């Protein structure tokens, strides 16, 4: 019977994938507040480039220092390593944005960016590590506004902002930083240099990794004797759209003792995940078979959607699909190994279950269908495109209806007749203008 078995934990295989587009997101959930975030800031300023290992300032007794070392290894948001990955002047940033198809008119400063590996928590609360890109402007200003940039669906671990210098997410971080802001762009769990497989759609994983990334970013900029504003401007694309709303809700509810919610700007998010997956089952979504296969394999690892792959996938794909989504395969490789349609890839029973979910699956999807179902204390500006064939514009309407029902201030901008990836390129300069007036 489909959706009956619960598996324990995740495979330790490294990796994950990148589409630069949409799909499943994560559920709501309270992020555990750590009072030890100040510990990650006791490192003090550092100078130099390359990789450095963070260690507490040795100003205590040997016994106390030993206790500090143990605590430092377990504190969420504390730094493991910092590696310089970009050092560009303003022209270099503009050139990079133009190559990515993003308007560079708002660039004002050069940018220095580091890949930061930091400590966080895994699916069951166990200690683990994750990576992110931290980008800061080369403007000499000590106090910086804070941006959290949350990326879209990624299947290959090497396609995230902290690793791939050509990624749109790297370009987005450079744009925000070039306008005078500090940027925390988390890779999420299992991507970039994080161990294991990305928990695609896990209830708290993205929120936890993103809030801990902010803590690590705060400690990183303190090395240059700079400080982050506590009000976080949160934006994200595709999968990062619902993630934006969930991280915003966590910050508003006090997930961190320092950071607060400053603004929300989700772009082309699948806010109605049930509808998105049902549309993929009916082949009404571009790359429907790939999206639905990623969803099915990830959720089977987490929740046990089927007893055997043959219950969900037709032969011969039932023997190969799971191994394709191990994080070591690029999206192009996966697409080439799968049929073009969900009808060819999945069994009729599985497709019917996705169209009409019940029981545990229904409950898990409901959490992801309600990421906008709360009242932010800051205005929400949604960005989408009616030309988007991956994530339908109706997803933005779905979010709008929930915000309206909660009495939240919101606005929706249609960026035009562009595709899914074109949406983020068109929206980013508009988000900059929104953030210019947010604080």
Secondary structure, 3 states (H helix, E strand, C coil): CCCCCCCCCCCCCCECCCCCECCCCCCCCCCCCCCCHHHHHCCCCCCCCCCECCCCCCCCCHHHHHHHHHHHHHCCCCEEEEEEEEEECHHHHHHHHHHCCCCCCCCCCCEEEEEEEEEEECCCCCEEEEEEEEEEECCCCCEEEEEEEECCECCCHHHCCCCCCCCHHHHHHHHHHHCCEEEEEECCCCCCCCCCECCCCCCCHHHHHHHHHHHHHHHHHHCCCCEEEEEEEEEEECHHHHHHHHHHHHHHCCCCCCCEEEEEEEECCCCCHHHHHHHHHCCCCCCHHHHHHHHHHHHHHHHCCCCCHHHCECCCHHHCHHHHCCCCCCHHHHHHHCCCCHHHHECHHHHHHHHCCCHHHHHHHHHHHCCCCCCCCCCEEEEECCCCCCCCCHHHHHHHHHHHHCCCCEEEEECCCCCHHHHHHHHHHHHHHHHHCCC
